[in-house]
Amino acid sequence: MKMKSMISFAIGIILVATTMVTHAADRKMATAPADFLKMTNPNDMDDLDKKFLKKAKKVYKRKCKKCHGSKGDGKGSAADDMEIQPTAFNKAGYMESRKDGQLFWILKKGSEGSEMEAFGPGTDANLSDEEMWSVLAYIRKEFTK
């Protein structure tokens, strides 16, 4: 009888986990408001020098790496504990298919229904608009191949 209960419990856990993964995969990202979608990164992607990239990388390492990983693959040290896995920036076509303003909005305001918190001015992270734009330029430059 005890073995039967353990098997039933294990099957229940598997079903719950499968349901959570399915919901995470089905999650649709909200679209940024029109005023954000019009925004473009003020940093010239063809003119990012080593000093700029080094500074932006420091922001990425402090604020993004824990979830999105050092390779931008969504496999940071905190990712295993998340129901909805962090975005893999290095996934083919991901960054190319996202507008600057959409990414800026998510970084600034967070992503409802996920563990992506807001990083903009006045939040716990309190990144300036300039820092957010620089880290987005770094992500595009470093993880888009």
C-alpha positions as CSV (number, residue, x, y, z in Angstrom):
1,M,0.0,0.0,0.0
2,K,2.8,2.4,0.9
3,M,4.5,1.7,-2.5
4,K,1.2,2.5,-4.3
5,S,0.9,5.8,-2.5
6,M,4.5,6.7,-3.5
7,I,3.9,5.9,-7.1
8,S,0.7,7.9,-7.1
9,F,2.6,10.8,-5.6
10,A,5.4,10.6,-8.1
11,I,2.9,10.5,-11.0
12,G,1.2,13.6,-9.5
13,I,4.5,15.5,-9.3
14,I,5.3,14.6,-13.0
15,L,1.8,15.8,-14.1
16,V,2.2,19.1,-12.3
17,A,5.7,19.6,-13.7
18,T,4.5,18.9,-17.2
19,T,1.6,21.3,-16.8
20,M,4.0,24.1,-15.6
21,V,6.4,23.5,-18.5
22,T,3.5,23.6,-21.0
23,H,2.2,26.9,-19.5
24,A,5.7,28.4,-19.6
25,A,6.0,27.4,-23.3
26,D,2.6,28.8,-24.1
27,R,3.2,32.2,-22.5
28,K,2.9,35.1,-24.8
29,M,5.0,38.1,-24.1
30,A,3.0,41.3,-23.8
31,T,3.6,44.0,-26.5
32,A,5.0,47.3,-25.4
33,P,2.9,50.5,-25.8
34,A,3.3,52.3,-29.1
35,D,5.5,55.1,-27.6
36,F,8.0,52.4,-26.5
37,L,7.8,50.5,-29.8
38,K,8.9,53.7,-31.7
39,M,12.1,53.9,-29.6
40,T,15.5,52.9,-31.0
41,N,18.7,52.4,-29.1
42,P,20.6,55.7,-29.0
43,N,23.9,53.8,-29.2
44,D,25.3,53.2,-32.7
45,M,25.7,49.5,-32.9
46,D,28.5,49.9,-35.4
47,D,30.4,52.3,-33.1
48,L,30.6,50.5,-29.8
49,D,34.1,50.7,-28.5
50,K,35.8,48.4,-26.0
51,K,35.4,50.9,-23.1
52,F,31.6,51.1,-23.8
53,L,31.3,47.3,-24.0
54,K,33.3,46.7,-20.9
55,K,31.1,49.1,-18.9
56,A,27.9,47.6,-20.3
57,K,29.2,44.1,-19.6
58,K,29.6,45.0,-15.9
59,V,26.0,46.1,-15.8
60,Y,25.0,42.8,-17.5
61,K,27.0,40.8,-15.0
62,R,25.6,42.6,-12.0
63,K,21.9,42.6,-13.1
64,C,21.3,40.0,-15.8
65,K,23.8,37.2,-15.7
66,K,22.2,35.4,-12.7
67,C,19.1,34.6,-14.7
68,H,20.1,34.9,-18.4
69,G,23.6,33.4,-18.0
70,S,27.1,34.5,-18.9
71,K,26.5,33.3,-22.5
72,G,23.0,34.8,-22.8
73,D,21.6,31.3,-23.0
74,G,19.0,31.7,-20.2
75,K,20.9,29.3,-18.0
76,G,22.1,31.5,-15.2
77,S,22.5,30.2,-11.7
78,A,19.0,31.3,-10.7
79,A,17.2,29.9,-13.8
80,D,16.7,26.4,-12.4
81,D,14.4,27.6,-9.8
82,M,12.1,29.6,-12.2
83,E,8.8,28.3,-13.5
84,I,9.2,30.4,-16.7
85,Q,12.7,30.1,-17.9
86,P,14.6,33.3,-18.7
87,T,15.0,34.3,-22.3
88,A,17.9,32.9,-24.2
89,F,19.3,36.0,-26.1
90,N,21.6,33.8,-28.1
91,K,18.7,31.7,-29.6
92,A,18.9,32.1,-33.4
93,G,16.6,34.9,-34.6
94,Y,15.5,36.0,-31.1
95,M,17.3,39.4,-30.9
96,E,16.8,40.1,-34.6
97,S,13.0,39.7,-34.2
98,R,12.7,42.1,-31.2
99,K,12.4,45.9,-31.6
100,D,14.7,48.0,-29.4
101,G,11.7,49.7,-27.7
102,Q,10.1,46.3,-26.9
103,L,13.2,45.1,-25.1
104,F,13.7,48.5,-23.4
105,W,10.1,48.4,-22.1
106,I,10.6,44.9,-20.7
107,L,13.8,45.9,-19.0
108,K,12.4,49.0,-17.6
109,K,8.9,47.7,-16.5
110,G,9.4,44.0,-16.1
111,S,7.4,41.2,-17.7
112,E,4.1,40.4,-16.0
113,G,3.5,36.7,-15.4
114,S,7.2,35.9,-15.2
115,E,10.0,36.5,-12.7
116,M,11.5,39.3,-14.9
117,E,11.3,42.2,-12.6
118,A,11.5,45.9,-13.5
119,F,15.0,47.4,-13.6
120,G,14.2,51.0,-14.4
121,P,14.6,54.2,-12.4
122,G,12.9,54.0,-9.0
123,T,13.0,50.2,-8.8
124,D,15.2,48.1,-6.5
125,A,17.7,47.8,-9.4
126,N,17.4,51.5,-10.2
127,L,19.2,51.4,-13.6
128,S,19.2,54.7,-15.6
129,D,17.8,54.8,-19.1
130,E,21.4,55.2,-20.3
131,E,22.4,52.0,-18.4
132,M,19.5,50.1,-19.8
133,W,20.2,51.1,-23.4
134,S,23.9,50.3,-23.0
135,V,23.1,46.8,-21.6
136,L,20.7,46.2,-24.5
137,A,23.4,47.2,-27.0
138,Y,25.8,44.8,-25.2
139,I,23.3,42.0,-25.4
140,R,22.7,42.6,-29.1
141,K,26.4,42.8,-29.8
142,E,27.5,39.9,-27.6
143,F,24.8,37.4,-28.1
144,T,23.5,37.9,-31.6
145,K,25.5,35.7,-34.0
